[in-house]
Amino acid sequence: MTTILTVKAIAKRSKDTLLQDAAGAAALVVILVVGLHLPAFV
């Protein structure tokens, strides 16, 4: 139960940068996928 409350508190405090963090995470996933598929293109 404490972990859930901690995650909720962190989400409330970082509401301003949550969208930027999500965009950064999505960019990292795209880079990872492209990097893993790059040898297939060469």
Order of alpha helices (4+ residues) and beta strands (2+ residues): alpha-alpha
